């Protein structure tokens, strides 16, 4: 299969497709099953942020950029995915119009920038919640 752009992969329930922070080697289109998208929260716990199912894609942003994975992915149920390897995608992009390649990369970078801003706002909101909770607890203690 070395010449193929895509490869079918099977995952059992609970198997990790990739971890947050990993280098991206492939993107995936789900053929069957369901995949959980995982993100480490500010408190260090890993949260399921969304579910994806047949026909949906995951891991594409990290593949089109040089950044590490921004989330993890785990099979919720037995799942079949079609993996598009980075090396094969890059070969195909080299054959394509340079404008198309640049456009894909620009769109991916812009989306990552928006996601980074969202993450910063979420962190700020979490810190504000902690500060307000600490103030509320101090007020309650002072009232007693």
TISE-768038 format. One record per atom (N, C-alpha, C): residue number from 0; x, y, z. Coordinates in Angstrom, 3 decimals. Layout:
# residues N
{i = NUM; px = X; py = Y; pz = Z}
...
END
This chain:
# residues 144
{i = 0; px = 0.808; py = -1.206; pz = 0.000}
{i = 0; px = 0.000; py = 0.000; pz = 0.000}
{i = 0; px = 0.844; py = 1.259; pz = 0.000}
{i = 1; px = 2.138; py = 1.145; pz = -0.202}
{i = 1; px = 2.998; py = 2.312; pz = -0.081}
{i = 1; px = 2.654; py = 3.401; pz = -1.082}
{i = 2; px = 2.071; py = 3.064; pz = -2.229}
{i = 2; px = 1.718; py = 4.065; pz = -3.219}
{i = 2; px = 0.350; py = 4.665; pz = -3.010}
{i = 3; px = -0.409; py = 4.160; pz = -2.076}
{i = 3; px = -1.779; py = 4.639; pz = -1.862}
{i = 3; px = -1.803; py = 5.927; pz = -1.054}
{i = 4; px = -2.746; py = 6.792; pz = -1.397}
{i = 4; px = -2.950; py = 8.024; pz = -0.648}
{i = 4; px = -3.670; py = 7.731; pz = 0.661}
{i = 5; px = -4.550; py = 6.721; pz = 0.652}
{i = 5; px = -5.364; py = 6.419; pz = 1.829}
{i = 5; px = -5.173; py = 4.969; pz = 2.264}
{i = 6; px = -5.537; py = 4.730; pz = 3.530}
{i = 6; px = -5.415; py = 3.395; pz = 4.102}
{i = 6; px = -6.547; py = 3.191; pz = 5.115}
{i = 7; px = -7.226; py = 2.066; pz = 5.045}
{i = 7; px = -8.296; py = 1.744; pz = 6.001}
{i = 7; px = -7.658; py = 1.231; pz = 7.295}
{i = 8; px = -8.144; py = 1.744; pz = 8.438}
{i = 8; px = -7.651; py = 1.307; pz = 9.740}
{i = 8; px = -8.830; py = 0.977; pz = 10.645}
{i = 9; px = -8.649; py = -0.026; pz = 11.470}
{i = 9; px = -9.677; py = -0.458; pz = 12.425}
{i = 9; px = -9.213; py = -0.119; pz = 13.841}
{i = 10; px = -10.139; py = 0.360; pz = 14.663}
{i = 10; px = -9.854; py = 0.668; pz = 16.058}
{i = 10; px = -10.927; py = 0.029; pz = 16.930}
{i = 11; px = -10.507; py = -0.604; pz = 18.015}
{i = 11; px = -11.447; py = -1.151; pz = 18.997}
{i = 11; px = -11.900; py = -0.016; pz = 19.919}
{i = 12; px = -13.040; py = -0.192; pz = 20.565}
{i = 12; px = -13.520; py = 0.803; pz = 21.523}
{i = 12; px = -12.424; py = 1.053; pz = 22.557}
{i = 13; px = -12.136; py = 2.326; pz = 22.795}
{i = 13; px = -11.115; py = 2.704; pz = 23.762}
{i = 13; px = -9.730; py = 2.945; pz = 23.168}
{i = 14; px = -9.492; py = 2.507; pz = 21.935}
{i = 14; px = -8.197; py = 2.732; pz = 21.282}
{i = 14; px = -8.019; py = 4.209; pz = 20.963}
{i = 15; px = -6.805; py = 4.703; pz = 21.162}
{i = 15; px = -6.468; py = 6.080; pz = 20.797}
{i = 15; px = -6.033; py = 6.144; pz = 19.342}
{i = 16; px = -6.590; py = 7.092; pz = 18.598}
{i = 16; px = -6.115; py = 7.351; pz = 17.246}
{i = 16; px = -4.866; py = 8.219; pz = 17.329}
{i = 17; px = -4.913; py = 9.223; pz = 18.224}
{i = 17; px = -3.764; py = 10.082; pz = 18.486}
{i = 17; px = -4.006; py = 10.840; pz = 19.782}
{i = 18; px = -2.927; py = 11.399; pz = 20.339}
{i = 18; px = -2.985; py = 12.146; pz = 21.591}
{i = 18; px = -2.753; py = 13.634; pz = 21.336}
{i = 19; px = -3.315; py = 14.451; pz = 22.217}
{i = 19; px = -3.062; py = 15.884; pz = 22.173}
{i = 19; px = -1.552; py = 16.107; pz = 22.293}
{i = 20; px = -1.002; py = 16.947; pz = 21.427}
{i = 20; px = 0.430; py = 17.234; pz = 21.448}
{i = 20; px = 1.257; py = 16.381; pz = 20.502}
{i = 21; px = 0.676; py = 15.285; pz = 19.986}
{i = 21; px = 1.405; py = 14.433; pz = 19.032}
{i = 21; px = 1.688; py = 15.185; pz = 17.739}
{i = 22; px = 2.749; py = 14.759; pz = 17.044}
{i = 22; px = 2.955; py = 15.226; pz = 15.678}
{i = 22; px = 1.908; py = 14.556; pz = 14.807}
{i = 23; px = 1.406; py = 15.288; pz = 13.837}
{i = 23; px = 0.380; py = 14.741; pz = 12.955}
{i = 23; px = 1.024; py = 13.932; pz = 11.836}
{i = 24; px = 0.588; py = 12.694; pz = 11.703}
{i = 24; px = 1.076; py = 11.844; pz = 10.615}
{i = 24; px = -0.040; py = 11.507; pz = 9.637}
{i = 25; px = -1.293; py = 11.722; pz = 10.064}
{i = 25; px = -2.428; py = 11.386; pz = 9.206}
{i = 25; px = -3.663; py = 12.171; pz = 9.634}
{i = 26; px = -4.612; py = 12.292; pz = 8.711}
{i = 26; px = -5.956; py = 12.769; pz = 9.028}
{i = 26; px = -6.896; py = 11.596; pz = 8.762}
{i = 27; px = -8.083; py = 11.649; pz = 9.307}
{i = 27; px = -8.966; py = 10.491; pz = 9.264}
{i = 27; px = -10.377; py = 10.876; pz = 8.853}
{i = 28; px = -10.981; py = 10.036; pz = 8.023}
{i = 28; px = -12.404; py = 10.142; pz = 7.722}
{i = 28; px = -13.064; py = 8.899; pz = 8.306}
{i = 29; px = -14.087; py = 9.104; pz = 9.102}
{i = 29; px = -14.741; py = 7.995; pz = 9.788}
{i = 29; px = -15.690; py = 7.294; pz = 8.824}
{i = 30; px = -15.486; py = 5.987; pz = 8.655}
{i = 30; px = -16.385; py = 5.171; pz = 7.829}
{i = 30; px = -17.490; py = 4.571; pz = 8.674}
{i = 31; px = -17.112; py = 4.074; pz = 9.853}
{i = 31; px = -18.089; py = 3.436; pz = 10.750}
{i = 31; px = -17.635; py = 3.641; pz = 12.186}
{i = 32; px = -18.607; py = 3.705; pz = 13.093}
{i = 32; px = -18.295; py = 3.856; pz = 14.510}
{i = 32; px = -18.383; py = 5.304; pz = 14.959}
{i = 33; px = -17.885; py = 5.558; pz = 16.159}
{i = 33; px = -17.888; py = 6.918; pz = 16.689}
{i = 33; px = -16.566; py = 7.192; pz = 17.394}
{i = 34; px = -16.092; py = 8.420; pz = 17.224}
{i = 34; px = -14.807; py = 8.851; pz = 17.757}
{i = 34; px = -15.034; py = 10.019; pz = 18.702}
{i = 35; px = -14.428; py = 9.946; pz = 19.891}
{i = 35; px = -14.485; py = 11.032; pz = 20.863}
{i = 35; px = -13.305; py = 11.971; pz = 20.625}
{i = 36; px = -13.569; py = 13.259; pz = 20.648}
{i = 36; px = -12.512; py = 14.259; pz = 20.583}
{i = 36; px = -12.220; py = 14.669; pz = 22.025}
{i = 37; px = -10.954; py = 14.597; pz = 22.415}
{i = 37; px = -10.538; py = 14.824; pz = 23.796}
{i = 37; px = -9.658; py = 16.058; pz = 23.910}
{i = 38; px = -9.844; py = 16.807; pz = 24.982}
{i = 38; px = -9.041; py = 18.008; pz = 25.213}
{i = 38; px = -8.720; py = 18.089; pz = 26.699}
{i = 39; px = -7.459; py = 18.381; pz = 27.008}
{i = 39; px = -7.069; py = 18.566; pz = 28.410}
{i = 39; px = -7.576; py = 19.934; pz = 28.854}
{i = 40; px = -8.311; py = 19.955; pz = 29.958}
{i = 40; px = -8.870; py = 21.212; pz = 30.460}
{i = 40; px = -7.843; py = 21.914; pz = 31.347}
{i = 41; px = -8.172; py = 23.126; pz = 31.757}
{i = 41; px = -7.251; py = 23.908; pz = 32.576}
{i = 41; px = -6.974; py = 23.256; pz = 33.926}
{i = 42; px = -7.893; py = 22.413; pz = 34.398}
{i = 42; px = -7.670; py = 21.733; pz = 35.680}
{i = 42; px = -6.891; py = 20.429; pz = 35.524}
{i = 43; px = -6.463; py = 20.124; pz = 34.284}
{i = 43; px = -5.637; py = 18.947; pz = 34.043}
{i = 43; px = -6.402; py = 17.696; pz = 33.667}
{i = 44; px = -7.725; py = 17.732; pz = 33.801}
{i = 44; px = -8.529; py = 16.571; pz = 33.436}
{i = 44; px = -8.748; py = 16.535; pz = 31.931}
{i = 45; px = -8.991; py = 15.347; pz = 31.404}
{i = 45; px = -9.264; py = 15.205; pz = 29.975}
{i = 45; px = -10.771; py = 15.136; pz = 29.787}
{i = 46; px = -11.293; py = 16.053; pz = 28.985}
{i = 46; px = -12.724; py = 16.143; pz = 28.731}
{i = 46; px = -13.033; py = 15.675; pz = 27.317}
{i = 47; px = -14.190; py = 15.049; pz = 27.151}
{i = 47; px = -14.696; py = 14.741; pz = 25.816}
{i = 47; px = -15.395; py = 16.009; pz = 25.348}
{i = 48; px = -14.871; py = 16.631; pz = 24.284}
{i = 48; px = -15.434; py = 17.897; pz = 23.827}
{i = 48; px = -16.473; py = 17.724; pz = 22.728}
{i = 49; px = -16.400; py = 16.603; pz = 22.013}
{i = 49; px = -17.408; py = 16.323; pz = 20.989}
{i = 49; px = -17.290; py = 14.881; pz = 20.531}
{i = 50; px = -18.314; py = 14.449; pz = 19.808}
{i = 50; px = -18.332; py = 13.123; pz = 19.199}
{i = 50; px = -18.421; py = 13.301; pz = 17.698}
{i = 51; px = -17.751; py = 12.431; pz = 16.973}
{i = 51; px = -17.845; py = 12.457; pz = 15.517}
{i = 51; px = -18.195; py = 11.063; pz = 15.037}
{i = 52; px = -18.908; py = 11.016; pz = 13.910}
{i = 52; px = -19.367; py = 9.748; pz = 13.376}
{i = 52; px = -19.111; py = 9.614; pz = 11.890}
{i = 53; px = -19.716; py = 8.615; pz = 11.273}
{i = 53; px = -19.486; py = 8.327; pz = 9.853}
{i = 53; px = -19.625; py = 9.557; pz = 8.958}
{i = 54; px = -18.642; py = 9.692; pz = 8.057}
{i = 54; px = -18.624; py = 10.803; pz = 7.122}
{i = 54; px = -17.885; py = 12.023; pz = 7.629}
{i = 55; px = -17.593; py = 12.068; pz = 8.923}
{i = 55; px = -16.897; py = 13.221; pz = 9.475}
{i = 55; px = -15.382; py = 13.006; pz = 9.438}
{i = 56; px = -14.651; py = 14.119; pz = 9.484}
{i = 56; px = -13.195; py = 14.119; pz = 9.370}
{i = 56; px = -12.591; py = 14.616; pz = 10.669}
{i = 57; px = -11.409; py = 14.120; pz = 11.012}
{i = 57; px = -10.682; py = 14.618; pz = 12.168}
{i = 57; px = -9.187; py = 14.585; pz = 11.894}
{i = 58; px = -8.478; py = 15.453; pz = 12.592}
{i = 58; px = -7.026; py = 15.501; pz = 12.471}
{i = 58; px = -6.498; py = 16.260; pz = 11.278}
{i = 59; px = -7.385; py = 16.966; pz = 10.577}
{i = 59; px = -6.967; py = 17.633; pz = 9.340}
{i = 59; px = -6.150; py = 18.893; pz = 9.584}
{i = 60; px = -6.433; py = 19.633; pz = 10.660}
{i = 60; px = -5.714; py = 20.884; pz = 10.890}
{i = 60; px = -4.233; py = 20.658; pz = 11.158}
{i = 61; px = -3.942; py = 19.729; pz = 12.023}
{i = 61; px = -2.535; py = 19.463; pz = 12.339}
{i = 61; px = -1.795; py = 18.922; pz = 11.125}
{i = 62; px = -2.518; py = 18.241; pz = 10.261}
{i = 62; px = -1.883; py = 17.681; pz = 9.064}
{i = 62; px = -1.493; py = 18.780; pz = 8.082}
{i = 63; px = -2.298; py = 19.832; pz = 8.002}
{i = 63; px = -2.041; py = 20.913; pz = 7.047}
{i = 63; px = -1.105; py = 21.987; pz = 7.595}
{i = 64; px = -0.796; py = 21.906; pz = 8.882}
{i = 64; px = 0.104; py = 22.872; pz = 9.510}
{i = 64; px = 1.272; py = 22.114; pz = 10.118}
{i = 65; px = 2.204; py = 22.840; pz = 10.651}
{i = 65; px = 3.354; py = 22.185; pz = 11.283}
{i = 65; px = 3.190; py = 22.105; pz = 12.797}
{i = 66; px = 1.994; py = 22.411; pz = 13.282}
{i = 66; px = 1.755; py = 22.406; pz = 14.726}
{i = 66; px = 1.358; py = 21.027; pz = 15.221}
{i = 67; px = 1.619; py = 20.750; pz = 16.498}
{i = 67; px = 1.184; py = 19.467; pz = 17.078}
{i = 67; px = -0.337; py = 19.395; pz = 17.177}
{i = 68; px = -0.830; py = 18.201; pz = 17.424}
{i = 68; px = -2.273; py = 17.984; pz = 17.587}
{i = 68; px = -2.814; py = 18.868; pz = 18.703}
{i = 69; px = -3.954; py = 19.516; pz = 18.457}
{i = 69; px = -4.578; py = 20.377; pz = 19.463}
{i = 69; px = -5.564; py = 19.616; pz = 20.337}
{i = 70; px = -5.828; py = 18.356; pz = 19.981}
{i = 70; px = -6.722; py = 17.513; pz = 20.770}
{i = 70; px = -6.330; py = 16.057; pz = 20.536}
{i = 71; px = -6.919; py = 15.197; pz = 21.330}
{i = 71; px = -6.733; py = 13.763; pz = 21.138}
{i = 71; px = -7.989; py = 13.174; pz = 20.513}
{i = 72; px = -7.884; py = 11.934; pz = 20.066}
{i = 72; px = -9.044; py = 11.250; pz = 19.484}
{i = 72; px = -9.019; py = 9.794; pz = 19.927}
{i = 73; px = -10.186; py = 9.315; pz = 20.401}
{i = 73; px = -10.311; py = 7.945; pz = 20.916}
{i = 73; px = -11.576; py = 7.320; pz = 20.357}
{i = 74; px = -11.471; py = 6.055; pz = 19.976}
{i = 74; px = -12.645; py = 5.337; pz = 19.480}
{i = 74; px = -13.614; py = 5.102; pz = 20.639}
{i = 75; px = -14.817; py = 5.615; pz = 20.509}
{i = 75; px = -15.867; py = 5.371; pz = 21.518}
{i = 75; px = -16.426; py = 3.960; pz = 21.321}
{i = 76; px = -16.578; py = 3.580; pz = 20.057}
{i = 76; px = -17.050; py = 2.244; pz = 19.696}
{i = 76; px = -16.052; py = 1.666; pz = 18.689}
{i = 77; px = -16.190; py = 0.400; pz = 18.374}
{i = 77; px = -15.358; py = -0.165; pz = 17.309}
{i = 77; px = -15.550; py = 0.713; pz = 16.078}
{i = 78; px = -14.453; py = 1.142; pz = 15.480}
{i = 78; px = -14.528; py = 2.130; pz = 14.402}
{i = 78; px = -13.607; py = 1.771; pz = 13.246}
{i = 79; px = -14.044; py = 2.160; pz = 12.071}
{i = 79; px = -13.239; py = 2.025; pz = 10.866}
{i = 79; px = -13.039; py = 3.421; pz = 10.309}
{i = 80; px = -11.783; py = 3.758; pz = 10.027}
{i = 80; px = -11.469; py = 5.072; pz = 9.478}
{i = 80; px = -10.631; py = 4.909; pz = 8.218}
{i = 81; px = -10.678; py = 5.912; pz = 7.390}
{i = 81; px = -9.798; py = 5.999; pz = 6.239}
{i = 81; px = -8.738; py = 7.025; pz = 6.613}
{i = 82; px = -7.483; py = 6.591; pz = 6.677}
{i = 82; px = -6.377; py = 7.472; pz = 7.050}
{i = 82; px = -5.696; py = 7.999; pz = 5.796}
{i = 83; px = -5.497; py = 9.311; pz = 5.776}
{i = 83; px = -4.732; py = 9.952; pz = 4.708}
{i = 83; px = -3.402; py = 10.352; pz = 5.335}
{i = 84; px = -2.328; py = 9.732; pz = 4.894}
{i = 84; px = -1.005; py = 9.965; pz = 5.461}
{i = 84; px = -0.446; py = 11.316; pz = 5.015}
{i = 85; px = 0.259; py = 11.980; pz = 5.936}
{i = 85; px = 0.862; py = 13.292; pz = 5.643}
{i = 85; px = 1.765; py = 13.228; pz = 4.414}
{i = 86; px = 2.605; py = 12.217; pz = 4.332}
{i = 86; px = 3.549; py = 12.131; pz = 3.210}
{i = 86; px = 2.818; py = 12.040; pz = 1.883}
{i = 87; px = 1.756; py = 11.267; pz = 1.847}
{i = 87; px = 0.989; py = 11.118; pz = 0.601}
{i = 87; px = 0.235; py = 12.403; pz = 0.259}
{i = 88; px = -0.333; py = 13.050; pz = 1.273}
{i = 88; px = -1.045; py = 14.298; pz = 1.029}
{i = 88; px = -0.065; py = 15.349; pz = 0.503}
{i = 89; px = 1.117; py = 15.427; pz = 1.102}
{i = 89; px = 2.119; py = 16.392; pz = 0.642}
{i = 89; px = 2.524; py = 16.128; pz = -0.799}
{i = 90; px = 2.643; py = 14.849; pz = -1.168}
{i = 90; px = 2.963; py = 14.512; pz = -2.561}
{i = 90; px = 1.870; py = 15.027; pz = -3.494}
{i = 91; px = 0.622; py = 14.821; pz = -3.107}
{i = 91; px = -0.505; py = 15.278; pz = -3.931}
{i = 91; px = -0.557; py = 16.812; pz = -3.996}
{i = 92; px = -0.279; py = 17.464; pz = -2.866}
{i = 92; px = -0.295; py = 18.920; pz = -2.864}
{i = 92; px = 0.822; py = 19.495; pz = -3.731}
{i = 93; px = 1.982; py = 18.822; pz = -3.776}
{i = 93; px = 3.081; py = 19.272; pz = -4.643}
{i = 93; px = 2.659; py = 19.242; pz = -6.112}
{i = 94; px = 1.804; py = 18.284; pz = -6.449}
{i = 94; px = 1.319; py = 18.152; pz = -7.824}
{i = 94; px = 0.236; py = 19.170; pz = -8.153}
{i = 95; px = -0.375; py = 19.751; pz = -7.117}
{i = 95; px = -1.500; py = 20.659; pz = -7.338}
{i = 95; px = -1.012; py = 22.093; pz = -7.557}
{i = 96; px = -1.934; py = 22.923; pz = -7.909}
{i = 96; px = -1.686; py = 24.343; pz = -8.096}
{i = 96; px = -1.133; py = 24.926; pz = -6.784}
{i = 97; px = -0.035; py = 25.680; pz = -6.825}
{i = 97; px = 0.523; py = 26.271; pz = -5.598}
{i = 97; px = -0.482; py = 27.150; pz = -4.854}
{i = 98; px = -1.389; py = 27.775; pz = -5.587}
{i = 98; px = -2.414; py = 28.594; pz = -4.952}
{i = 98; px = -3.308; py = 27.750; pz = -4.050}
{i = 99; px = -3.696; py = 26.570; pz = -4.525}
{i = 99; px = -4.565; py = 25.682; pz = -3.749}
{i = 99; px = -3.860; py = 25.252; pz = -2.470}
{i = 100; px = -2.602; py = 24.863; pz = -2.575}
{i = 100; px = -1.832; py = 24.453; pz = -1.399}
{i = 100; px = -1.740; py = 25.600; pz = -0.395}
{i = 101; px = -1.412; py = 26.799; pz = -0.874}
{i = 101; px = -1.291; py = 27.961; pz = 0.012}
{i = 101; px = -2.633; py = 28.292; pz = 0.653}
{i = 102; px = -3.711; py = 28.169; pz = -0.095}
{i = 102; px = -5.040; py = 28.447; pz = 0.433}
{i = 102; px = -5.398; py = 27.478; pz = 1.557}
{i = 103; px = -5.159; py = 26.184; pz = 1.353}
{i = 103; px = -5.419; py = 25.194; pz = 2.402}
{i = 103; px = -4.638; py = 25.529; pz = 3.671}
{i = 104; px = -3.368; py = 25.842; pz = 3.512}
{i = 104; px = -2.529; py = 26.130; pz = 4.677}
{i = 104; px = -2.969; py = 27.413; pz = 5.375}
{i = 105; px = -3.341; py = 28.432; pz = 4.599}
{i = 105; px = -3.811; py = 29.679; pz = 5.184}
{i = 105; px = -5.110; py = 29.479; pz = 5.954}
{i = 106; px = -6.045; py = 28.752; pz = 5.380}
{i = 106; px = -7.308; py = 28.473; pz = 6.070}
{i = 106; px = -7.076; py = 27.691; pz = 7.363}
{i = 107; px = -6.193; py = 26.714; pz = 7.311}
{i = 107; px = -5.888; py = 25.926; pz = 8.508}
{i = 107; px = -5.249; py = 26.801; pz = 9.582}
{i = 108; px = -4.302; py = 27.660; pz = 9.203}
{i = 108; px = -3.656; py = 28.554; pz = 10.168}
{i = 108; px = -4.668; py = 29.519; pz = 10.784}
{i = 109; px = -5.568; py = 30.065; pz = 9.941}
{i = 109; px = -6.589; py = 30.979; pz = 10.459}
{i = 109; px = -7.507; py = 30.283; pz = 11.451}
{i = 110; px = -7.907; py = 29.074; pz = 11.145}
{i = 110; px = -8.770; py = 28.332; pz = 12.061}
{i = 110; px = -8.047; py = 28.024; pz = 13.371}
{i = 111; px = -6.782; py = 27.652; pz = 13.288}
{i = 111; px = -6.005; py = 27.408; pz = 14.506}
{i = 111; px = -5.865; py = 28.679; pz = 15.340}
{i = 112; px = -5.711; py = 29.813; pz = 14.684}
{i = 112; px = -5.617; py = 31.084; pz = 15.396}
{i = 112; px = -6.913; py = 31.371; pz = 16.159}
{i = 113; px = -8.042; py = 31.134; pz = 15.518}
{i = 113; px = -9.341; py = 31.320; pz = 16.180}
{i = 113; px = -9.465; py = 30.360; pz = 17.360}
{i = 114; px = -9.038; py = 29.121; pz = 17.167}
{i = 114; px = -9.107; py = 28.136; pz = 18.251}
{i = 114; px = -8.201; py = 28.542; pz = 19.417}
{i = 115; px = -7.019; py = 29.086; pz = 19.121}
{i = 115; px = -6.113; py = 29.566; pz = 20.173}
{i = 115; px = -6.762; py = 30.691; pz = 20.972}
{i = 116; px = -7.404; py = 31.632; pz = 20.265}
{i = 116; px = -8.075; py = 32.740; pz = 20.950}
{i = 116; px = -9.204; py = 32.218; pz = 21.836}
{i = 117; px = -9.962; py = 31.268; pz = 21.333}
{i = 117; px = -11.055; py = 30.674; pz = 22.111}
{i = 117; px = -10.502; py = 30.028; pz = 23.373}
{i = 118; px = -9.389; py = 29.309; pz = 23.226}
{i = 118; px = -8.772; py = 28.640; pz = 24.373}
{i = 118; px = -8.305; py = 29.669; pz = 25.412}
{i = 119; px = -7.734; py = 30.788; pz = 24.956}
{i = 119; px = -7.304; py = 31.843; pz = 25.881}
{i = 119; px = -8.488; py = 32.413; pz = 26.643}
{i = 120; px = -9.598; py = 32.666; pz = 25.935}
{i = 120; px = -10.793; py = 33.195; pz = 26.591}
{i = 120; px = -11.353; py = 32.195; pz = 27.597}
{i = 121; px = -11.325; py = 30.910; pz = 27.250}
{i = 121; px = -11.807; py = 29.892; pz = 28.175}
{i = 121; px = -10.947; py = 29.851; pz = 29.432}
{i = 122; px = -9.627; py = 29.975; pz = 29.269}
{i = 122; px = -8.725; py = 30.000; pz = 30.428}
{i = 122; px = -9.016; py = 31.208; pz = 31.307}
{i = 123; px = -9.216; py = 32.367; pz = 30.660}
{i = 123; px = -9.512; py = 33.580; pz = 31.419}
{i = 123; px = -10.822; py = 33.427; pz = 32.178}
{i = 124; px = -11.820; py = 32.848; pz = 31.541}
{i = 124; px = -13.115; py = 32.644; pz = 32.193}
{i = 124; px = -12.973; py = 31.692; pz = 33.370}
{i = 125; px = -12.154; py = 30.641; pz = 33.212}
{i = 125; px = -11.939; py = 29.692; pz = 34.307}
{i = 125; px = -11.252; py = 30.376; pz = 35.477}
{i = 126; px = -10.261; py = 31.218; pz = 35.187}
{i = 126; px = -9.568; py = 31.943; pz = 36.252}
{i = 126; px = -10.504; py = 32.911; pz = 36.952}
{i = 127; px = -11.381; py = 33.574; pz = 36.178}
{i = 127; px = -12.355; py = 34.478; pz = 36.781}
{i = 127; px = -13.318; py = 33.710; pz = 37.676}
{i = 128; px = -13.750; py = 32.533; pz = 37.235}
{i = 128; px = -14.642; py = 31.703; pz = 38.052}
{i = 128; px = -13.967; py = 31.334; pz = 39.363}
{i = 129; px = -12.689; py = 30.957; pz = 39.290}
{i = 129; px = -11.950; py = 30.596; pz = 40.500}
{i = 129; px = -11.832; py = 31.797; pz = 41.428}
{i = 130; px = -11.531; py = 32.957; pz = 40.867}
{i = 130; px = -11.391; py = 34.168; pz = 41.667}
{i = 130; px = -12.706; py = 34.513; pz = 42.338}
{i = 131; px = -13.814; py = 34.436; pz = 41.572}
{i = 131; px = -15.131; py = 34.741; pz = 42.143}
{i = 131; px = -15.511; py = 33.718; pz = 43.198}
{i = 132; px = -15.199; py = 32.464; pz = 42.980}
{i = 132; px = -15.508; py = 31.434; pz = 43.972}
{i = 132; px = -14.710; py = 31.659; pz = 45.246}
{i = 133; px = -13.431; py = 32.057; pz = 45.107}
{i = 133; px = -12.613; py = 32.344; pz = 46.287}
{i = 133; px = -13.159; py = 33.555; pz = 47.039}
{i = 134; px = -13.597; py = 34.603; pz = 46.285}
{i = 134; px = -14.177; py = 35.791; pz = 46.917}
{i = 134; px = -15.473; py = 35.437; pz = 47.623}
{i = 135; px = -16.308; py = 34.615; pz = 46.984}
{i = 135; px = -17.574; py = 34.202; pz = 47.589}
{i = 135; px = -17.316; py = 33.424; pz = 48.872}
{i = 136; px = -16.322; py = 32.546; pz = 48.860}
{i = 136; px = -15.999; py = 31.766; pz = 50.047}
{i = 136; px = -15.486; py = 32.671; pz = 51.157}
{i = 137; px = -14.680; py = 33.699; pz = 50.800}
{i = 137; px = -14.176; py = 34.643; pz = 51.801}
{i = 137; px = -15.310; py = 35.448; pz = 52.392}
{i = 138; px = -16.272; py = 35.861; pz = 51.548}
{i = 138; px = -17.428; py = 36.601; pz = 52.024}
{i = 138; px = -18.254; py = 35.764; pz = 52.989}
{i = 139; px = -18.456; py = 34.498; pz = 52.653}
{i = 139; px = -19.238; py = 33.604; pz = 53.513}
{i = 139; px = -18.537; py = 33.406; pz = 54.854}
{i = 140; px = -17.210; py = 33.275; pz = 54.836}
{i = 140; px = -16.441; py = 33.096; pz = 56.063}
{i = 140; px = -16.530; py = 34.358; pz = 56.917}
{i = 141; px = -16.443; py = 35.527; pz = 56.283}
{i = 141; px = -16.501; py = 36.801; pz = 57.005}
{i = 141; px = -17.871; py = 36.994; pz = 57.645}
{i = 142; px = -18.935; py = 36.505; pz = 56.986}
{i = 142; px = -20.275; py = 36.661; pz = 57.525}
{i = 142; px = -20.489; py = 35.815; pz = 58.768}
{i = 143; px = -19.746; py = 34.710; pz = 58.884}
{i = 143; px = -19.925; py = 33.816; pz = 60.032}
{i = 143; px = -19.205; py = 34.397; pz = 61.187}
END
